[in-house]
Amino acid sequence: MYWFAQSVAGVSAYNEEQVQDLQETLTWGQYVLSPEFWNRTLQNWQSEFLAVGSMVVLSIYLRQRGSPESKPVGAAHDDTGTTG
């Protein structure tokens, strides 16, 4: 679903730029097969992977034993920072 929405919005924006530059526009099918579509799509996914990866690394780091931000699983919220 994401790629479909991205392709519809992308072909509209791409064709608007083409018209402003007095160049030929593309149909939706041509745009989906074009490098422009895949470049824009994969750049967006790259930022998503970076954000998720950063959260995973930070969650592992903050759950390390002895970290003041860490607590045993099931401990009360008020216990954070008091043991460790």
Secondary structure, DSSP 4 states (H G I P E B T S, - for coil): -HHHHHHHHHHHHHHHHHHHTT-----HHHHHTSHHHHHHHHHHHHHHHHHHHHHHHHHHHHTSTT-TT---TT--GGGTTT--
